[in-house]
């Protein structure tokens, strides 16, 4: 029997990224907007470094960073900048 386990980092390395994307929205509830964007962020949206998001009161957002595989959770009201 062979070991077919794969780490999260290896999995994330194999995902094709949108140009300049550094993070992805892995969970989202409530109202979230993105400055300087024509589309409203939604579940699985990819975000570039420098993207600015605003969470309304009661909103929640979880970002997964591709390079580290770490998740960060935010609750509104809040303004965040993807780094």
Secondary structure, DSSP 8 states (H G I E B T S, - for coil): -------HHHHHHTS---TTEEEEEEEEES-EEETT-SS---TT-EEETT-EEEE-TT-EEEEEETTT--EEEEESSEEEE--
